[in-house]
Amino acid sequence: MKKLTLIVAALAVLLAGCNTVRGIGQDIEKGGEAIQKATK
């Protein structure tokens, strides 16, 4: 039972990490687009 709990917890952390990295990537992309529009 403890093994299953550890596996579920590890998967939750990994999925949360992926979402965080994706969010940061989107923020950087939007910042880059804003800079491009400002220079035109």
Short mmCIF file of the C-alpha atoms (twelve columns), coordinates in Angstrom:
data_MODEL
# 
_entry.id   MODEL 
# 
loop_
_atom_site.group_PDB 
_atom_site.id 
_atom_site.type_symbol 
_atom_site.label_atom_id 
_atom_site.label_alt_id 
_atom_site.label_comp_id 
_atom_site.label_asym_id 
_atom_site.label_seq_id 
_atom_site.Cartn_x 
_atom_site.Cartn_y 
_atom_site.Cartn_z 
_atom_site.pdbx_PDB_model_num 
ATOM 1  C CA . MET A 1  0.000  0.000  0.000   1 
ATOM 2  C CA . LYS A 2  2.833  2.422  0.829   1 
ATOM 3  C CA . LYS A 3  4.474  1.615  -2.501  1 
ATOM 4  C CA . LEU A 4  1.322  2.605  -4.415  1 
ATOM 5  C CA . THR A 5  1.063  5.846  -2.438  1 
ATOM 6  C CA . LEU A 6  4.679  6.702  -3.274  1 
ATOM 7  C CA . ILE A 7  4.111  6.022  -6.970  1 
ATOM 8  C CA . VAL A 8  0.980  8.189  -7.050  1 
ATOM 9  C CA . ALA A 9  2.762  10.994 -5.195  1 
ATOM 10 C CA . ALA A 10 5.737  10.837 -7.583  1 
ATOM 11 C CA . LEU A 11 3.443  11.009 -10.624 1 
ATOM 12 C CA . ALA A 12 1.588  13.987 -9.149  1 
ATOM 13 C CA . VAL A 13 4.857  15.856 -8.597  1 
ATOM 14 C CA . LEU A 14 6.067  15.072 -12.125 1 
ATOM 15 C CA . LEU A 15 2.808  16.225 -13.702 1 
ATOM 16 C CA . ALA A 16 2.770  19.401 -11.625 1 
ATOM 17 C CA . GLY A 17 6.372  20.070 -12.679 1 
ATOM 18 C CA . CYS A 18 5.521  19.681 -16.357 1 
ATOM 19 C CA . ASN A 19 2.645  22.134 -16.043 1 
ATOM 20 C CA . THR A 20 4.882  24.651 -14.300 1 
ATOM 21 C CA . VAL A 21 7.567  24.428 -16.978 1 
ATOM 22 C CA . ARG A 22 4.940  24.752 -19.704 1 
ATOM 23 C CA . GLY A 23 3.518  27.857 -18.004 1 
ATOM 24 C CA . ILE A 24 6.948  29.468 -17.773 1 
ATOM 25 C CA . GLY A 25 7.567  28.717 -21.453 1 
ATOM 26 C CA . GLN A 26 4.297  30.347 -22.434 1 
ATOM 27 C CA . ASP A 27 5.092  33.441 -20.356 1 
ATOM 28 C CA . ILE A 28 8.512  33.792 -22.006 1 
ATOM 29 C CA . GLU A 29 6.946  33.341 -25.453 1 
ATOM 30 C CA . LYS A 30 4.356  36.067 -24.780 1 
ATOM 31 C CA . GLY A 31 7.107  38.372 -23.526 1 
ATOM 32 C CA . GLY A 32 9.085  37.787 -26.716 1 
ATOM 33 C CA . GLU A 33 6.038  38.525 -28.859 1 
ATOM 34 C CA . ALA A 34 5.440  41.777 -27.002 1 
ATOM 35 C CA . ILE A 35 9.049  42.836 -27.634 1 
ATOM 36 C CA . GLN A 36 8.727  41.999 -31.337 1 
ATOM 37 C CA . LYS A 37 5.552  44.078 -31.638 1 
ATOM 38 C CA . ALA A 38 7.202  46.990 -29.821 1 
ATOM 39 C CA . THR A 39 10.139 47.040 -32.247 1 
ATOM 40 C CA . LYS A 40 7.939  47.129 -35.363 1 
# 
